[in-house]
Amino acid sequence: MKIYIERTKKTKNIKYAGTAKNLLKELKINEEEVLVVCNDKLVSLDTKIKDSDSIRILSVISGG
Amino acid sequence: MKCKSCSKTAISDKYCEEHFIKYFENTVKKTIKDYNLFSKKDKICVAASGGKDSMALLYLLHKLNYDVNALALDEGIENYRDKSLEFLKKFCKKNKIKLRIYSYKKEVGSTVDKLSKKYSPACNICGTFRRHLLDKYSKGFDKVVTGHNLDDESQAVLMNLLKAQTAIFSRQGPLTKKMKGFVQKAKPFYFLKEKEVMIYAFLHNLTDEYEECPYAHLSFRAHVRDLLNAYESKNPGTKLNIVKKYLFLKNDVNKDEKVGVCSVCKSPCSGNICKACRYKKEINRSL
């Protein structure tokens, strides 16, 4: 799975299938601070994502 | 997960796209009404930066037919503010919203990039001048409206408690109190979480590429924010509880607070000379 993390501007490749919530846990990202976009669509944290999905993790925190 | 109001798939923790937008806009309308923030007759100055909060605010107030103007400040932070201001300029041009931009370089005599070498964390001096310039250039407007959200406000309550700053404690809330020399500040996003503002901005293409202020991580606020986010994720509703309790207690704190006038710039301040003028004096001396 390809994951783009906006805050660090880095892309990670990991093997993952499960909920968006658990993905954030695995990446040690606080769910309060991000939105999860799966295949260009905003999804809720209980959404099940597949290893073939393309994920973007957008930062919610203000830049300043 | 299904939307709580229909059978569509939810995009947030409760709603589908359509019902999230309804919930968000209704919350803003209710805050404006309940706290009498402003009316359609008021001339409104929106404090804008090009970030998601102020973009969502400008978009929504413009959509609701309020008389809005935008005021932005260029602090002089390379590769950060210059990018967000370009995004803001494009939006204002497209929506025919009058935008004024004032720079720290011209107004203060220096940029935050330069000031950060002497003043650390730069957030203190940056914030002092932001408030000073916002007050200075909003004269003539009925209200200044800012994109402060539930996260910002619950952090502020906690920050003031941790620093025992009761004077500032009484000046917060959805609408700042009337004081001679100040245009009242209103916060229509007061009860909406930062995450909710981001969802609204994302759904309306109001977000640009994310850039983080290079000085933000040094601030006391960043530390409080991280603590509060960690607590909120384990105990949902904490942020809302903090501001609700604050609003309940607010009127009992500093009822008799007196505000004087700065002898240099005539802005309201607690001493003889305001903090911005004291900083300006120091900066001019070092130039």
Interface residues (C-beta under 8 A of the other chain):
Chain A: E6 R7 K9 N30 E31 E32 E33 L35 K41 L42 V43 S44 L45 D46 T47 L58 S59 V60 I61 S62 G63 G64
Chain B: M1 T9 A10 I11 S12 D13 E17 S49 G51 K52 D53 Y80 S84 D152 E194 K195 M198 I199 F202 L203 T207 Y210 E211 E212 C213 A216 R225 N229 A230 E232 S233
